[in-house]
Amino acid sequence: MTDTLLSSLNCEVARIDEEINRTLQRLDALKDSQGIAKSKIRELQGHSAAQAIPDDVLREIFEYCVPWCRMSGCGSDSFPENSSLDSTLAPWTISQVCRNWRSVALSHPRLWATWHIPLGSGSNTFQSHLHGIQVLRVRSAGIPLRLSIFQTRNSRMGSNIVHWLSTHCMSRVADAHVTLPKDSAETLFHLHWLPSLTSLWLSVHGTESADPIELRTPALRQVHRACGALSSIMVELPWHQITHYTSELTSLECVGNMQNLRALTIIRDSEDPFRKPVSQRIELAQLTYLHINEMMSFGETCDAFQLCVFPSIHTLVIDIPVSMATLFKDVPALPTLLNISISLSTDNVDMEDEDYLELVEELDLAEIAKPTATAVRRAPNLQILHLAGDAIEQVIYALAEQAGPLSELKDVCITGSGEQQTAKALLSLINGRKMAGHSNLENITFYSNGQWEHDEDWAYENQMVLGAFFLQYCANDGTEVCYVNDGHEFDIPC
């Protein structure tokens, strides 16, 4: 009996041991599951929503933070305002957020391939400049560079940086915006061979160089020549390649060598010391776009029409002070002209020039408008007319008096808030065209130059000022009245 009881108890102990083992195994499994769950919690708590963004989306976001990396050309507005060596700004700061962002930023060369390097400003030494440039050079990974370099006076540090750039980087530069003293400019271009250069903005100051530098630039197409450039330093370029040229306070002599020129911009704000008489007018057979920008009043002629013939011109943009409207007498008949923009303004008047201020005050805008309107009528196939600045209404009234020649006009664009006087002038032009038997205008567009915070506010303001009668009159004619809260620009040919 005792043996039977002992056997039964041993069996019970064995059963309990098995239950304990199963319970311990279950506990271990639960602990494992708990550990996995805690690990996932720690992982999720250690990551922000931004770290879950795919790399290709991050690259797009980073490019919006470094907008100049998406730009092209040599204009100053296509480069950053601040030094690209400033590590407190993008793209440097982007690479300092977290490990993932750093990895994505460093693997995206385009973020690091646009440089603005001002020399002679701040307390940076040669070594700190050089280190920053070397880092940018490595991170840009061999893709074409865009370089803006600025130096107002010679310095040893600046010359050394320019020499290093010339030796190690210039062969990769596609777009260059260069403002340098003569000696530094000669150093920058001393290798002569710039195989990647497609656009060049060049301003060089200093005494004239005796020995010309001939640059071999097989890809160069765009040149912006500023005051003194190519005169204080003698640089020979392959002019026959140039398709887009800007002359800023410089002579137009070299234009005659640009057989393939398609777009020409002329900028002046003082009497041009480089202007020379020519014995034979230059024919620019390929030119379709001409922009004349006279910043201050001087002279009474327009060199472009005296020096050149434009048999294929499509677009003409003229920005001048109102006192220079007499230059329109030089505009010849332009049968190929389709688009014209005219801005007559007093915005750039020197407020300390009492003689000029007195001249402006005595101006008769109606008289000024007459030669302007005459020049417009010399383009019989004109399709788009844009007016800005002062004397807008006077020009429209002058056009309305003889609306016959403008048979092809389709669109009228105006920069500035529409006023009741503007509406009356436009109605006069519309009725003048009807009397001449022309078709109705298709569009009348008002541009604000982006001065309004909301597009809807700009449109509402114009509708209220122009008046219901004008808007209904246009609607009955099938003319659409549009409002664009931005600046007006004609497309420049590629």
C-alpha positions as CSV (number, residue, x, y, z in Angstrom):
1,M,0.0,0.0,0.0
2,T,2.8,2.3,0.8
3,D,4.5,1.4,-2.5
4,T,1.3,2.3,-4.4
5,L,1.0,5.7,-2.7
6,L,4.7,6.4,-3.3
7,S,4.4,5.6,-7.0
8,S,1.3,7.8,-7.2
9,L,3.2,10.8,-5.7
10,N,6.1,10.3,-8.0
11,C,3.8,10.5,-10.9
12,E,2.3,13.6,-9.6
13,V,5.7,15.2,-9.1
14,A,6.7,14.3,-12.7
15,R,3.4,15.8,-14.1
16,I,4.0,19.0,-12.1
17,D,7.6,19.1,-13.4
18,E,6.3,18.8,-17.0
19,E,3.8,21.6,-16.4
20,I,6.5,23.8,-15.0
21,N,8.7,23.1,-18.0
22,R,5.9,24.0,-20.4
23,T,5.2,27.1,-18.4
24,L,8.8,28.1,-18.4
25,Q,9.0,27.6,-22.2
26,R,5.9,29.7,-22.6
27,L,7.4,32.4,-20.4
28,D,10.5,32.4,-22.5
29,A,8.5,32.7,-25.7
30,L,6.5,35.6,-24.2
31,K,9.7,37.3,-23.1
32,D,11.1,36.9,-26.6
33,S,8.0,38.5,-28.0
34,Q,8.2,41.2,-25.5
35,G,11.8,41.9,-26.4
36,I,10.9,42.1,-30.1
37,A,8.0,44.5,-29.4
38,K,10.2,46.7,-27.2
39,S,12.9,46.8,-29.9
40,K,10.3,47.9,-32.6
41,I,9.0,50.5,-30.2
42,R,12.6,51.9,-29.6
43,E,13.2,51.8,-33.4
44,L,10.0,53.7,-34.1
45,Q,10.6,56.2,-31.4
46,G,14.1,56.8,-32.7
47,H,12.9,57.7,-36.2
48,S,10.9,60.8,-37.3
49,A,8.4,60.9,-40.1
50,A,11.0,62.7,-42.2
51,Q,13.4,59.7,-42.0
52,A,10.8,57.5,-43.6
53,I,10.7,59.7,-46.8
54,P,12.2,57.8,-49.8
55,D,15.6,59.0,-51.0
56,D,14.3,60.2,-54.4
57,V,11.7,62.4,-52.7
58,L,14.4,63.7,-50.4
59,R,16.6,64.7,-53.3
60,E,13.7,66.7,-54.8
61,I,13.2,68.5,-51.5
62,F,16.9,69.2,-51.1
63,E,16.9,70.8,-54.6
64,Y,14.1,73.2,-53.5
65,C,16.3,74.2,-50.6
66,V,19.2,74.8,-53.0
67,P,17.3,76.3,-55.9
68,W,20.3,77.5,-57.8
69,C,21.3,73.9,-58.4
70,R,18.4,73.7,-60.9
71,M,19.4,76.9,-62.8
72,S,21.5,77.5,-65.8
73,G,23.2,80.4,-67.5
74,C,25.6,83.0,-66.2
75,G,23.3,85.6,-64.7
76,S,23.9,86.7,-61.1
77,D,20.4,85.7,-60.1
78,S,21.1,82.1,-60.9
79,F,23.8,81.9,-58.2
80,P,23.4,82.0,-54.4
81,E,23.6,85.5,-52.8
82,N,25.9,84.3,-50.0
83,S,29.2,82.5,-50.2
84,S,29.0,78.8,-51.0
85,L,31.7,78.3,-48.5
86,D,29.4,79.3,-45.6
87,S,28.8,76.0,-43.7
88,T,25.8,77.6,-41.8
89,L,23.8,77.6,-45.0
90,A,22.4,75.0,-47.4
91,P,23.5,72.6,-48.7
92,W,26.0,72.2,-45.9
93,T,23.3,72.3,-43.2
94,I,21.2,69.7,-45.0
95,S,24.0,67.2,-44.6
96,Q,24.2,67.8,-40.9
97,V,20.6,66.8,-39.9
98,C,20.9,63.1,-39.6
99,R,22.8,60.1,-41.0
100,N,20.3,59.3,-43.7
101,W,20.0,62.9,-44.9
102,R,23.8,63.2,-44.9
103,S,24.0,60.1,-47.0
104,V,21.4,61.3,-49.5
105,A,22.9,64.8,-49.7
106,L,26.5,63.6,-50.3
107,S,25.3,61.2,-53.0
108,H,23.6,64.0,-54.9
109,P,26.4,65.9,-56.7
110,R,24.1,68.6,-58.2
111,L,23.6,70.1,-54.7
112,W,27.3,70.9,-54.6
113,A,28.1,72.0,-58.2
114,T,27.0,75.7,-58.1
115,W,29.5,77.9,-56.4
116,H,29.6,81.6,-55.4
117,I,33.0,82.5,-54.1
118,P,33.5,86.2,-53.0
119,L,37.2,86.9,-52.4
120,G,38.5,89.5,-50.1
121,S,35.4,89.6,-47.8
122,G,35.3,88.3,-44.3
123,S,38.1,86.9,-42.2
124,N,38.5,83.6,-43.9
125,T,42.1,82.6,-44.6
126,F,43.5,81.0,-47.8
127,Q,43.5,77.6,-46.1
128,S,39.8,77.8,-45.0
129,H,38.8,79.0,-48.5
130,L,40.8,76.2,-50.1
131,H,39.4,73.5,-47.7
132,G,35.8,74.5,-48.5
133,I,36.4,74.6,-52.3
134,Q,38.1,71.2,-52.1
135,V,35.2,69.7,-50.3
136,L,32.7,71.1,-52.8
137,R,34.9,69.8,-55.7
138,V,34.9,66.3,-54.2
139,R,31.2,66.3,-53.5
140,S,30.3,67.6,-57.0
141,A,31.7,64.3,-58.2
142,G,33.0,65.4,-61.6
143,I,29.8,66.8,-63.0
144,P,29.9,70.3,-64.8
145,L,30.3,73.2,-62.4
146,R,28.7,76.6,-62.3
147,L,31.1,79.2,-60.9
148,S,30.5,82.8,-59.7
149,I,33.7,84.5,-58.5
150,F,33.9,88.1,-57.2
151,Q,36.9,90.1,-56.3
152,T,37.1,93.9,-56.2
153,R,40.9,94.4,-55.7
154,N,44.0,92.3,-55.9
155,S,45.1,90.3,-52.9
156,R,47.6,87.5,-52.4
157,M,45.0,85.2,-50.9
158,G,42.6,86.0,-53.8
159,S,45.2,85.4,-56.4
160,N,46.2,82.1,-54.9
161,I,42.5,80.9,-54.8
162,V,42.0,82.0,-58.5
163,H,45.2,80.1,-59.5
164,W,44.0,77.0,-57.7
165,L,40.6,77.2,-59.4
166,S,42.2,77.7,-62.8
167,T,44.4,74.6,-62.4
168,H,41.9,72.3,-60.8
169,C,38.4,73.4,-61.7
170,M,38.0,75.6,-64.8
171,S,38.0,72.7,-67.2
172,R,34.7,71.6,-65.6
173,V,33.0,75.0,-65.5
174,A,29.9,75.2,-67.7
175,D,28.5,78.6,-66.5
176,A,30.9,81.3,-65.3
177,H,30.1,84.7,-63.7
178,V,33.4,86.5,-63.3
179,T,34.1,89.9,-61.7
180,L,37.9,90.2,-61.2
181,P,40.8,92.6,-61.4
182,K,42.8,92.2,-64.6
183,D,45.7,90.2,-63.0
184,S,43.3,87.7,-61.4
185,A,41.3,87.4,-64.6
186,E,44.5,86.6,-66.6
187,T,45.4,84.0,-64.0
188,L,41.9,82.4,-64.2
189,F,42.1,82.0,-68.0
190,H,45.8,81.3,-68.3
191,L,45.2,77.7,-69.4
192,H,43.1,79.0,-72.4
193,W,41.3,75.6,-72.8
194,L,37.8,75.7,-71.4
195,P,36.0,72.7,-73.0
196,S,32.8,72.8,-70.9
197,L,32.1,76.5,-70.9
198,T,28.7,77.3,-72.4
199,S,27.9,80.8,-70.9
200,L,30.3,83.6,-69.6
201,W,29.5,86.8,-67.7
202,L,32.8,88.8,-67.7
203,S,33.6,92.1,-65.9
204,V,37.3,92.9,-65.6
205,H,38.7,96.1,-64.1
206,G,42.3,97.4,-64.2
207,T,44.8,98.8,-66.7
208,E,44.7,97.5,-70.3
209,S,46.5,94.3,-71.0
210,A,49.0,94.3,-73.9
211,D,48.9,90.6,-74.8
212,P,45.6,89.1,-75.8
213,I,44.3,85.8,-74.4
214,E,42.7,83.6,-76.9
215,L,40.2,81.2,-75.2
216,R,39.3,77.9,-76.8
217,T,35.7,77.4,-75.8
218,P,34.1,74.9,-78.2
219,A,30.8,74.9,-76.3
220,L,30.4,78.6,-75.6
221,R,27.1,80.1,-76.8
222,Q,26.2,82.9,-74.3
223,V,28.3,86.0,-73.4
224,H,27.5,88.9,-71.1
225,R,30.2,91.6,-71.6
226,A,30.2,94.2,-68.9
227,C,31.9,97.6,-68.7
228,G,35.7,97.2,-69.2
229,A,35.5,93.5,-70.0
230,L,37.5,92.5,-73.1
231,S,39.0,96.0,-73.1
232,S,41.1,96.0,-69.9
233,I,41.9,92.4,-70.6
234,M,42.2,91.4,-74.2
235,V,40.2,88.2,-74.6
236,E,39.5,86.6,-77.9
237,L,36.4,84.5,-78.1
238,P,35.0,82.3,-80.9
239,W,32.4,85.0,-81.8
240,H,31.0,82.9,-84.7
241,Q,29.6,80.5,-82.0
242,I,27.8,83.0,-79.9
243,T,24.0,82.9,-80.1
244,H,23.1,85.1,-77.1
245,Y,25.1,88.3,-76.4
246,T,24.6,91.1,-73.8
247,S,26.6,94.3,-74.1
248,E,26.6,96.3,-70.9
249,L,28.3,99.7,-71.3
250,T,30.5,98.3,-74.0
251,S,31.1,98.7,-77.8
252,L,29.1,96.7,-80.3
253,E,32.1,96.3,-82.6
254,C,32.4,92.5,-82.0
255,V,28.7,91.9,-82.9
256,G,29.7,92.0,-86.6
257,N,31.6,88.7,-86.1
258,M,28.5,86.9,-84.6
259,Q,27.0,85.3,-87.7
260,N,24.8,83.0,-85.6
261,L,23.6,85.5,-83.1
262,R,19.9,85.0,-82.2
263,A,19.4,87.3,-79.1
264,L,21.0,90.6,-78.4
265,T,20.7,92.8,-75.2
266,I,22.1,96.3,-75.0
267,I,22.4,97.9,-71.5
268,R,23.7,101.4,-70.9
269,D,23.3,103.9,-68.1
270,S,25.8,106.6,-69.0
271,E,27.5,108.1,-72.1
272,D,29.3,105.1,-73.7
273,P,33.1,105.9,-73.9
274,F,33.6,102.9,-76.2
275,R,31.1,104.0,-78.9
276,K,32.8,104.4,-82.3
277,P,31.4,105.4,-85.7
278,V,31.0,102.6,-88.2
279,S,31.4,102.9,-92.0
280,Q,29.1,100.0,-92.9
281,R,26.0,98.6,-91.1
282,I,26.1,95.1,-89.8
283,E,23.4,92.6,-90.9
284,L,22.5,90.1,-88.2
285,A,20.6,87.6,-90.3
286,Q,19.8,85.1,-87.6
287,L,18.8,87.6,-84.8
288,T,15.2,87.2,-83.7
289,Y,15.3,88.9,-80.2
290,L,16.5,92.4,-79.4
291,H,16.4,94.1,-76.0
292,I,17.5,97.7,-75.5
293,N,17.8,99.0,-71.9
294,E,18.8,102.6,-71.5
295,M,18.9,103.2,-67.8
296,M,19.5,107.0,-67.9
297,S,18.8,109.7,-70.4
298,F,21.6,110.6,-72.7
299,G,21.8,111.3,-76.4
300,E,18.9,111.1,-78.8
301,T,19.7,108.1,-81.0
302,C,19.7,104.4,-80.7
303,D,23.0,102.8,-81.7
304,A,21.4,99.4,-82.4
305,F,19.4,100.7,-85.4
306,Q,22.2,102.8,-86.7
307,L,24.8,100.1,-86.5
308,C,22.8,97.0,-87.4
309,V,20.1,95.6,-89.7
310,F,17.7,93.0,-88.4
311,P,16.0,91.2,-91.3
312,S,14.5,88.4,-89.2
313,I,13.6,90.1,-85.9
314,H,10.5,88.7,-84.1
315,T,10.7,90.3,-80.7
316,L,11.7,93.8,-79.7
317,V,11.9,95.0,-76.0
318,I,12.7,98.6,-75.2
319,D,13.2,100.0,-71.7
320,I,14.0,103.7,-71.7
321,P,13.4,106.9,-69.7
322,V,10.4,108.9,-71.0
323,S,12.7,111.7,-72.1
324,M,14.4,109.4,-74.6
325,A,11.2,108.5,-76.6
326,T,12.6,110.4,-79.5
327,L,14.9,107.5,-80.2
328,F,11.9,105.8,-81.7
329,K,12.5,107.9,-84.8
330,D,15.4,105.6,-85.5
331,V,13.3,102.4,-85.5
332,P,12.9,101.3,-89.1
333,A,10.1,99.3,-90.7
334,L,10.2,95.8,-89.2
335,P,7.9,93.6,-91.3
336,T,9.0,90.4,-89.4
337,L,8.3,91.8,-86.0
338,L,5.6,89.9,-84.1
339,N,6.1,91.0,-80.5
340,I,7.1,94.4,-79.0
341,S,7.4,95.6,-75.4
342,I,7.8,99.3,-74.6
343,S,8.5,100.7,-71.1
344,L,8.8,104.4,-70.7
345,S,9.7,105.3,-67.2
346,T,10.9,108.0,-64.8
347,D,11.8,105.4,-62.1
348,N,15.6,105.7,-62.8
349,V,15.8,109.5,-62.7
350,D,18.7,110.9,-60.6
351,M,16.8,112.8,-58.0
352,E,19.8,115.1,-57.5
353,D,20.0,116.1,-61.1
354,E,17.9,119.2,-61.0
355,D,18.2,119.9,-64.7
356,Y,16.9,116.5,-65.6
357,L,14.1,116.7,-63.1
358,E,13.0,120.0,-64.6
359,L,13.1,118.4,-68.0
360,V,11.0,115.5,-66.9
361,E,8.4,117.8,-65.3
362,E,8.1,119.7,-68.5
363,L,7.5,116.6,-70.7
364,D,4.4,116.4,-72.7
365,L,3.5,112.7,-72.5
366,A,1.1,113.0,-75.5
367,E,3.9,114.4,-77.6
368,I,6.3,111.7,-76.4
369,A,3.7,109.0,-77.3
370,K,3.6,110.0,-81.0
371,P,7.0,108.8,-82.1
372,T,6.4,105.7,-80.0
373,A,3.1,104.9,-81.7
374,T,4.7,105.6,-85.1
375,A,7.4,103.0,-84.4
376,V,4.8,100.4,-83.4
377,R,2.9,101.1,-86.6
378,R,6.1,100.3,-88.6
379,A,5.6,96.7,-87.7
380,P,2.6,95.8,-89.9
381,N,2.5,92.1,-88.7
382,L,2.7,92.9,-85.0
383,Q,0.6,90.4,-82.9
384,I,1.5,91.2,-79.3
385,L,2.0,94.7,-77.8
386,H,3.2,95.2,-74.2
387,L,3.3,98.6,-72.6
388,A,4.7,99.5,-69.2
389,G,5.8,102.5,-67.1
390,D,4.6,106.0,-67.9
391,A,2.6,107.3,-70.9
392,I,0.7,104.0,-71.4
393,E,-2.6,105.7,-72.1
394,Q,-1.0,108.3,-74.3
395,V,0.6,105.7,-76.5
396,I,-2.7,103.7,-76.8
397,Y,-4.6,106.9,-77.8
398,A,-1.9,107.7,-80.4
399,L,-2.2,104.2,-81.8
400,A,-6.0,104.5,-81.9
401,E,-5.8,107.6,-84.0
402,Q,-4.3,105.5,-86.9
403,A,-5.3,101.9,-86.1
404,G,-5.2,100.9,-89.7
405,P,-1.7,99.5,-89.9
406,L,-2.1,97.1,-86.9
407,S,-4.3,94.6,-88.7
408,E,-2.7,91.5,-87.2
409,L,-2.7,92.7,-83.6
410,K,-4.2,90.0,-81.3
411,D,-3.0,90.7,-77.7
412,V,-2.4,93.9,-75.7
413,C,-0.5,93.5,-72.4
414,I,-0.1,96.2,-69.8
415,T,2.1,96.1,-66.7
416,G,0.6,98.1,-63.8
417,S,-2.8,98.4,-62.3
418,G,-5.6,99.1,-64.8
419,E,-7.2,102.5,-64.3
420,Q,-10.4,104.0,-65.7
421,Q,-8.2,106.1,-68.0
422,T,-6.5,102.9,-69.2
423,A,-9.9,101.4,-69.9
424,K,-11.0,104.5,-71.9
425,A,-7.8,104.4,-73.9
426,L,-8.3,100.7,-74.7
427,L,-11.9,101.3,-75.8
428,S,-10.6,104.0,-78.1
429,L,-8.1,101.5,-79.6
430,I,-10.8,98.8,-79.9
431,N,-13.2,101.2,-81.7
432,G,-10.4,102.5,-84.0
433,R,-9.7,98.9,-85.0
434,K,-13.3,98.3,-85.7
435,M,-13.5,101.4,-87.9
436,A,-10.5,100.1,-89.8
437,G,-12.2,96.8,-90.4
438,H,-9.9,94.7,-88.2
439,S,-10.8,91.7,-86.2
440,N,-11.4,92.1,-82.4
441,L,-8.5,91.7,-80.0
442,E,-8.2,88.2,-78.5
443,N,-6.7,89.1,-75.1
444,I,-6.1,92.1,-72.9
445,T,-3.7,91.1,-70.1
446,F,-2.8,93.1,-67.0
447,Y,0.5,92.2,-65.2
448,S,1.3,93.3,-61.6
449,N,5.0,92.5,-61.4
450,G,4.1,90.2,-58.6
451,Q,3.3,93.0,-56.2
452,W,0.1,91.3,-54.8
453,E,0.2,88.6,-52.2
454,H,-2.8,86.8,-53.7
455,D,-3.8,86.5,-57.4
456,E,-7.5,86.8,-56.5
457,D,-6.9,90.2,-54.8
458,W,-5.1,91.5,-57.9
459,A,-7.9,90.4,-60.3
460,Y,-10.6,91.8,-58.0
461,E,-8.8,95.2,-57.7
462,N,-8.5,95.5,-61.5
463,Q,-12.1,94.5,-62.1
464,M,-13.3,97.1,-59.7
465,V,-11.1,99.9,-61.2
466,L,-11.6,99.1,-64.8
467,G,-15.4,99.1,-64.4
468,A,-18.2,96.8,-65.4
469,F,-18.9,98.7,-68.7
470,F,-15.3,98.0,-70.1
471,L,-15.4,94.4,-69.0
472,Q,-18.8,93.8,-70.5
473,Y,-17.8,95.5,-73.7
474,C,-14.8,93.2,-74.1
475,A,-16.9,90.2,-73.3
476,N,-19.4,91.1,-76.0
477,D,-16.4,91.4,-78.5
478,G,-15.1,88.0,-77.4
479,T,-12.0,89.6,-75.9
480,E,-10.7,87.9,-72.8
481,V,-9.5,90.2,-70.0
482,C,-6.8,88.4,-67.9
483,Y,-4.8,89.3,-64.8
484,V,-1.4,87.9,-64.1
485,N,0.2,88.5,-60.7
486,D,3.8,88.4,-62.1
487,G,6.1,90.2,-64.5
488,H,5.7,90.2,-68.2
489,E,8.4,88.6,-70.3
490,F,8.7,87.5,-73.9
491,D,10.4,84.1,-74.5
492,I,14.1,84.4,-75.4
493,P,15.0,82.0,-78.2
494,C,17.0,79.0,-77.1
